[in-house]
Amino acid sequence: MDDRIATLRGLMKQAGLDSLLITDPKHVYYLSGFASDPHERFLGLFIPEGNEPFILLPALDADKARSVSIIQRIETHMDTDNPYVRLQQCIGGKVGKLGVEKEHLSVARFEQLAEVLQAEAYHDITSMLNSMRSRKSPEEVERMRLSIQKIEEVLRRGISSLKIGMTELDLVAELEYQMKKVGAEKPAFDTMVLSGPNTALPHGVPGERKLQAGELVMFDLGLFYNGYASDITRTFALGDIDEETSRVYHTVLAANEAAIQATRPGVTFASIDKAARDVITEAGYGQYFIHRLGHGLGMDTHEYPSVHGGNENLLESGVLFTVEPGIYVPGHCGVRIEDDVIVTDQGVDVLSSFPKELTVIG
């Protein structure tokens, strides 16, 4: 984490900034090792050029911060304090050109901050932090592997409890129970179990529909473990399915594999989206692939990069993202197969290992 602070200082210097204020709790954790949810209270990591950084946080979190943070200077505010006045007191001078996270600061908070600090100028550092976070360290990759292993175990347990006649919500409840059993902090997002024609809804909401033989069931699930998210999707057959549904499944599987095979350093994100989309289009289902190929994954379930046909940025070693092509035929069926992958110097490492061949369950 000291390396991250040093990297950020270098980027800060390149951008001509005199100081940075980090307010997203995930970024405070990323840079300091201190994780918390301050709720409505103020939390900020202040990094001045050439001077010691400090964290300003609610007094009730001070002992925890001192025990885990690499930042030695811990400052506190009480619930009765104005945290922005406390921040100015801790800074003890002018802030010059200040980098802030515009995507995190609300307008109300920014106005309170600006009224007290009166910086020379405010610059958005979101892209700076996104660029750093997109390239995962070996330690982060190992945390991701564990998170993915945990969610795959949850899926195995969920499938073993599946019975025809259960509702989609029955399975959601079982899966989220199993997440706690394997030690998850929480689900990475709303767990999705869709069946039959509901599988044609990419962001469908599980309900009271009962699972029936002769149709598909789609599981899209993830969890947080040691601060990092997993996110996988698998689609299964409940007994024998018709020929058209089988064809849809195998087309998506081929698209998933084509995109993974196209992943390596130096190619564009657009090109791997195209690799999957071409397979689906050539099979006659192009109009039914209605979302991007994938998204970055790490401390957030959705983070930079966005893997779509308009992203001409180049893949770099250490970048981790999902590969999740899908076909959604309204009123009939939908299939999505999602893996978590990381770009390596040699090409790509697929971190998810749950089988992808068409599997009959139930």
Backbone torsions as a table, in degrees:
resi	resn	phi	psi	omega
1	MET	NA	-29.8	172.2
2	ASP	-58.8	-38.2	178.0
3	ASP	-62.6	-37.0	179.7
4	ARG	-66.3	-41.3	177.3
5	ILE	-62.2	-42.6	179.5
6	ALA	-63.2	-43.3	177.6
7	THR	-60.7	-44.0	-179.2
8	LEU	-65.0	-37.8	177.0
9	ARG	-62.8	-38.3	177.5
10	GLY	-63.7	-43.0	178.0
11	LEU	-66.2	-36.9	178.5
12	MET	-61.9	-42.8	179.3
13	LYS	-65.3	-42.4	178.7
14	GLN	-60.3	-35.2	-177.9
15	ALA	-83.9	-3.1	178.7
16	GLY	72.4	31.7	-178.5
17	LEU	-98.5	146.9	179.9
18	ASP	-93.8	-23.4	-178.2
19	SER	-162.3	160.8	179.0
20	LEU	-128.9	145.2	172.6
21	LEU	-125.3	111.0	-179.9
22	ILE	-96.5	120.6	-176.1
23	THR	-119.6	-14.9	176.0
24	ASP	-71.5	121.4	-177.9
25	PRO	-54.8	-33.8	178.5
26	LYS	-65.9	-35.7	179.6
27	HIS	-76.5	-32.9	173.3
28	VAL	-61.1	-43.7	177.5
29	TYR	-63.2	-45.5	-178.0
30	TYR	-58.1	-35.8	-175.1
31	LEU	-96.2	-19.9	-173.1
32	SER	-123.1	-22.2	-174.9
33	GLY	89.0	-2.0	179.3
34	PHE	-98.6	117.0	-179.2
35	ALA	-108.3	132.7	176.7
36	SER	-159.7	162.0	169.7
37	ASP	-116.5	101.1	-175.1
38	PRO	-76.8	-3.1	-176.7
39	HIS	57.6	-125.6	-177.1
40	GLU	-85.1	-5.8	-177.8
41	ARG	-78.2	160.1	-178.4
42	PHE	-82.5	136.3	172.1
43	LEU	-135.3	129.5	179.1
44	GLY	-151.9	140.2	172.3
45	LEU	-106.8	117.0	-177.9
46	PHE	-104.0	125.6	-178.3
47	ILE	-122.1	103.4	177.5
48	PRO	-89.6	155.2	177.2
49	GLU	-68.8	122.3	172.3
50	GLY	79.2	-2.9	179.8
51	ASN	-123.4	171.3	-175.5
52	GLU	-70.3	131.0	175.3
53	PRO	-73.5	160.9	175.0
54	PHE	-146.2	157.2	173.7
55	ILE	-108.2	130.5	171.4
56	LEU	-106.2	122.4	-173.8
57	LEU	-145.8	166.4	176.7
58	PRO	-58.9	140.6	-176.4
59	ALA	-57.2	-31.2	-177.9
60	LEU	-67.4	-14.6	179.5
61	ASP	-102.6	2.9	-170.8
62	ALA	-63.8	-44.9	-177.1
63	ASP	-62.6	-42.3	178.8
64	LYS	-62.6	-44.7	-178.4
65	ALA	-61.2	-42.8	-178.8
66	ARG	-65.7	-25.8	-177.7
67	SER	-84.2	-20.5	-174.1
68	VAL	-123.3	-21.4	-171.7
69	SER	-79.1	143.1	172.0
70	ILE	-79.5	-15.6	175.8
71	ILE	-78.4	119.0	-174.2
72	GLN	-77.9	-32.4	-176.5
73	ARG	-88.3	111.5	179.2
74	ILE	-115.2	121.2	177.5
75	GLU	-113.8	152.3	-175.0
76	THR	-128.5	160.9	170.7
77	HIS	-135.2	148.1	177.2
78	MET	-90.8	164.5	-179.8
79	ASP	-64.1	-22.9	-179.9
80	THR	-88.4	-6.0	180.0
81	ASP	-82.9	156.2	163.4
82	ASN	-85.6	110.4	-173.2
83	PRO	-64.9	-24.5	-178.4
84	TYR	-77.4	-34.2	173.0
85	VAL	-66.9	-41.6	176.8
86	ARG	-60.8	-40.1	179.3
87	LEU	-60.8	-45.7	179.5
88	GLN	-63.5	-38.8	177.4
89	GLN	-62.2	-41.0	-179.8
90	CYS	-68.8	-35.2	178.6
91	ILE	-69.4	-44.8	174.6
92	GLY	74.2	18.2	179.8
93	GLY	-179.0	-161.5	-179.3
94	LYS	-80.4	150.4	-179.6
95	VAL	-100.6	-11.0	179.7
96	GLY	63.4	-136.7	176.9
97	LYS	-84.1	117.0	-170.9
98	LEU	-108.3	129.1	173.6
99	GLY	-89.4	129.3	179.2
100	VAL	-132.7	163.8	178.2
101	GLU	-94.4	92.8	-175.3
102	LYS	-63.4	-30.7	-179.6
103	GLU	-73.5	-16.4	-179.7
104	HIS	-100.9	-39.9	-177.3
105	LEU	-71.5	127.4	172.7
106	SER	-73.3	162.4	178.0
107	VAL	-60.2	-42.1	-178.5
108	ALA	-61.3	-45.1	-179.6
109	ARG	-67.5	-39.9	179.3
110	PHE	-62.6	-41.6	-179.4
111	GLU	-62.8	-41.1	177.6
112	GLN	-64.9	-41.5	179.9
113	LEU	-63.8	-48.3	-176.1
114	ALA	-65.3	-35.6	-179.6
115	GLU	-62.3	-35.8	-177.6
116	VAL	-88.3	-47.6	-173.4
117	LEU	-76.5	-36.0	-179.9
118	GLN	48.6	55.0	178.6
119	ALA	-64.9	157.8	177.2
120	GLU	-63.5	-38.1	177.7
121	ALA	-161.8	159.0	178.3
122	TYR	-120.5	130.5	-178.7
123	HIS	-125.9	141.1	-179.6
124	ASP	-79.4	128.3	-179.8
125	ILE	-111.4	15.7	-178.7
126	THR	-57.7	-47.9	-177.3
127	SER	-65.0	-33.0	178.3
128	MET	-61.7	-47.1	-179.4
129	LEU	-71.4	-38.6	177.7
130	ASN	-60.0	-41.7	-179.8
131	SER	-62.9	-41.5	178.1
132	MET	-64.8	-47.3	-175.2
133	ARG	-69.0	-24.6	-176.0
134	SER	-68.4	-25.3	179.5
135	ARG	-100.3	105.9	-172.4
136	LYS	-80.2	139.8	175.1
137	SER	-77.0	162.8	176.2
138	PRO	-54.8	-37.9	178.7
139	GLU	-64.5	-41.6	178.7
140	GLU	-64.7	-40.3	179.5
141	VAL	-61.5	-40.7	178.5
142	GLU	-65.5	-38.3	175.7
143	ARG	-63.4	-39.9	177.5
144	MET	-64.2	-42.5	178.4
145	ARG	-57.4	-43.6	-179.7
146	LEU	-65.2	-42.4	178.9
147	SER	-61.6	-40.6	179.4
148	ILE	-68.9	-41.8	176.4
149	GLN	-59.5	-39.0	179.5
150	LYS	-63.9	-45.5	-176.7
151	ILE	-70.9	-31.4	176.9
152	GLU	-68.5	-34.4	174.6
153	GLU	-66.1	-39.7	176.4
154	VAL	-59.7	-44.7	180.0
155	LEU	-62.9	-42.6	177.9
156	ARG	-58.3	-44.6	-179.4
157	ARG	-66.5	-38.9	179.4
158	GLY	-63.3	-42.8	179.2
159	ILE	-64.2	-38.1	-178.0
160	SER	-66.1	-22.1	180.0
161	SER	-95.8	-3.8	-175.7
162	LEU	-69.9	137.2	175.3
163	LYS	-140.3	141.6	173.5
164	ILE	-56.0	135.5	-178.5
165	GLY	101.3	-19.1	172.6
166	MET	-65.0	154.0	173.8
167	THR	-90.1	163.4	175.8
168	GLU	-57.5	-41.5	-179.6
169	LEU	-68.1	-30.8	174.7
170	ASP	-57.6	-45.0	-178.7
171	LEU	-69.9	-38.3	176.3
172	VAL	-58.0	-45.1	-179.9
173	ALA	-62.0	-41.6	179.6
174	GLU	-65.4	-43.2	-179.0
175	LEU	-63.9	-43.3	-178.0
176	GLU	-72.6	-28.9	171.2
177	TYR	-63.4	-44.8	179.8
178	GLN	-66.0	-30.0	175.5
179	MET	-59.1	-45.8	177.9
180	LYS	-64.6	-36.3	-179.2
181	LYS	-63.8	-32.3	-179.5
182	VAL	-91.2	3.0	174.4
183	GLY	96.6	15.5	-179.9
184	ALA	-66.6	147.3	173.6
185	GLU	-71.4	-41.4	179.3
186	LYS	-175.2	165.3	172.3
187	PRO	-62.3	147.9	178.8
188	ALA	-74.4	-20.2	179.8
189	PHE	-168.5	178.4	178.7
190	ASP	-64.4	117.5	-178.0
191	THR	-61.3	134.1	-176.2
192	MET	-114.8	123.4	168.4
193	VAL	-129.1	117.8	-179.2
194	LEU	-127.2	146.0	-177.2
195	SER	-133.5	156.8	176.3
196	GLY	55.3	-135.8	-178.8
197	PRO	-64.5	-19.2	177.6
198	ASN	-65.2	-22.5	178.5
199	THR	-64.8	-15.3	178.3
200	ALA	-80.1	1.9	178.4
201	LEU	-104.2	103.6	-174.5
202	PRO	-54.5	-36.1	178.0
203	HIS	-120.1	44.2	179.1
204	GLY	-65.3	160.3	-179.5
205	VAL	-110.5	121.4	179.5
206	PRO	-57.4	144.4	-178.1
207	GLY	-143.2	-151.8	-175.8
208	GLU	-87.6	5.8	179.8
209	ARG	-63.6	135.1	-179.5
210	LYS	-89.2	142.1	178.2
211	LEU	-69.2	137.3	-177.0
212	GLN	-129.5	152.4	178.1
213	ALA	-68.6	151.0	176.5
214	GLY	83.8	17.4	-179.4
215	GLU	-139.2	178.7	180.0
216	LEU	-98.0	156.7	168.8
217	VAL	-133.2	130.7	-176.8
218	MET	-111.1	131.1	176.2
219	PHE	-114.0	120.8	172.3
220	ASP	-123.4	111.9	-170.8
221	LEU	-150.3	157.3	177.7
222	GLY	-163.2	168.2	178.9
223	LEU	-147.4	163.7	172.2
224	PHE	-100.9	132.0	176.2
225	TYR	-140.9	125.1	-175.2
226	ASN	52.6	36.6	174.7
227	GLY	85.0	1.4	-176.1
228	TYR	-124.1	144.3	-173.4
229	ALA	-96.4	149.4	167.4
230	SER	-116.1	161.0	-177.3
231	ASP	-161.3	107.0	178.3
232	ILE	-132.5	154.9	173.6
233	THR	-132.5	134.1	172.0
234	ARG	-134.9	145.7	179.6
235	THR	-121.9	132.2	-175.4
236	PHE	-123.5	160.0	173.9
237	ALA	-97.4	136.6	173.4
238	LEU	-99.3	89.0	-174.8
239	GLY	79.2	-162.4	-178.0
240	ASP	-70.9	135.7	177.2
241	ILE	-116.7	161.7	-176.8
242	ASP	-74.4	166.3	-174.7
243	GLU	-61.9	-39.8	-179.7
244	GLU	-63.7	-43.5	179.3
245	THR	-63.1	-40.8	177.5
246	SER	-62.2	-39.9	179.8
247	ARG	-65.0	-41.4	176.5
248	VAL	-58.7	-45.3	-178.1
249	TYR	-60.2	-50.1	-175.4
250	HIS	-68.8	-27.1	174.7
251	THR	-67.4	-43.9	178.5
252	VAL	-64.7	-41.2	178.6
253	LEU	-60.8	-42.7	178.4
254	ALA	-64.3	-37.1	179.1
255	ALA	-67.5	-41.5	177.0
256	ASN	-59.1	-46.6	-178.0
257	GLU	-69.2	-35.2	178.9
258	ALA	-65.0	-41.4	179.8
259	ALA	-66.3	-41.2	178.9
260	ILE	-63.8	-42.4	-179.8
261	GLN	-65.4	-26.9	-179.3
262	ALA	-84.5	-6.1	-174.7
263	THR	-85.0	123.3	177.8
264	ARG	-168.5	162.1	179.3
265	PRO	-60.8	142.5	173.0
266	GLY	94.3	-12.4	175.6
267	VAL	-92.8	164.9	-179.2
268	THR	-87.4	155.9	173.5
269	PHE	-62.6	-34.8	178.2
270	ALA	-59.8	-36.0	-175.9
271	SER	-69.6	-32.9	179.8
272	ILE	-79.6	-31.1	171.1
273	ASP	-60.6	-43.0	-179.2
274	LYS	-64.7	-37.0	-179.0
275	ALA	-59.3	-41.9	178.4
276	ALA	-73.7	-42.3	-175.1
277	ARG	-66.8	-34.7	178.6
278	ASP	-63.0	-40.3	179.0
279	VAL	-61.3	-44.7	-177.5
280	ILE	-70.0	-39.2	179.4
281	THR	-66.0	-43.8	-179.5
282	GLU	-63.8	-26.6	177.7
283	ALA	-83.3	-3.2	177.1
284	GLY	93.0	12.3	-176.3
285	TYR	-115.9	18.5	-174.8
286	GLY	-54.9	-37.9	-178.0
287	GLN	-69.9	-12.9	-177.3
288	TYR	-102.1	3.3	172.9
289	PHE	-101.0	96.2	-163.2
290	ILE	-113.0	18.7	176.5
291	HIS	-143.3	173.2	179.2
292	ARG	-66.6	167.8	-179.4
293	LEU	-71.5	-35.6	-176.7
294	GLY	-177.0	-170.2	-175.4
295	HIS	-153.5	158.0	175.4
296	GLY	-63.7	157.3	-175.1
297	LEU	-146.4	140.4	179.4
298	GLY	176.4	-116.3	176.0
299	MET	-71.0	-20.0	171.2
300	ASP	-117.5	152.4	177.9
301	THR	-68.5	-38.0	176.1
302	HIS	-120.4	114.0	175.8
303	GLU	-142.3	179.2	179.1
304	TYR	-64.0	139.7	7.5
305	PRO	-95.3	163.9	169.7
306	SER	-96.3	121.2	-173.4
307	VAL	-95.8	95.4	-178.2
308	HIS	-143.8	174.4	-172.6
309	GLY	-69.0	-12.4	179.5
310	GLY	-102.5	1.5	-177.6
311	ASN	-92.6	103.6	-177.8
312	GLU	-93.0	8.3	174.8
313	ASN	-65.8	152.1	-176.5
314	LEU	-91.3	142.2	175.4
315	LEU	-69.5	140.2	177.2
316	GLU	-124.7	152.4	176.5
317	SER	-58.6	134.9	179.4
318	GLY	99.2	-9.1	179.5
319	VAL	-81.7	130.5	-174.7
320	LEU	-119.2	133.4	-177.7
321	PHE	-157.5	172.8	178.0
322	THR	-94.9	151.9	171.8
323	VAL	-123.1	108.0	-171.0
324	GLU	-142.2	66.5	175.8
325	PRO	-66.2	156.4	179.2
326	GLY	-153.4	155.5	172.5
327	ILE	-126.9	131.7	-176.5
328	TYR	-131.6	103.6	-177.9
329	VAL	-97.9	107.8	-172.9
330	PRO	-54.0	134.2	176.6
331	GLY	77.3	-5.1	-176.7
332	HIS	-119.9	-70.7	-177.3
333	CYS	-162.7	164.4	172.8
334	GLY	-141.7	148.4	177.4
335	VAL	-135.5	132.2	170.2
336	ARG	-136.5	137.8	177.0
337	ILE	-129.1	118.8	-172.2
338	GLU	-124.1	127.5	174.7
339	ASP	-118.4	156.8	173.2
340	ASP	-105.6	123.9	-173.9
341	VAL	-130.6	156.2	175.1
342	ILE	-130.0	137.6	177.3
343	VAL	-75.4	133.1	177.9
344	THR	-119.4	171.1	176.7
345	ASP	-59.8	-32.0	-177.3
346	GLN	-88.0	-17.9	-177.5
347	GLY	156.1	-96.6	-176.3
348	VAL	-150.3	146.9	174.8
349	ASP	-120.8	121.2	178.4
350	VAL	-87.4	113.1	-175.0
351	LEU	-80.5	-29.3	177.4
352	SER	-84.5	143.0	-174.4
353	SER	-130.6	3.6	-178.8
354	PHE	-63.1	134.6	-175.6
355	PRO	-53.8	145.2	-177.7
356	LYS	-113.7	-10.7	179.7
357	GLU	-65.1	153.1	-178.2
358	LEU	-57.8	120.4	-175.5
359	THR	-120.5	134.5	177.4
360	VAL	-95.9	127.3	178.2
361	ILE	-130.3	174.0	175.7
362	GLY	91.4	NA	NA
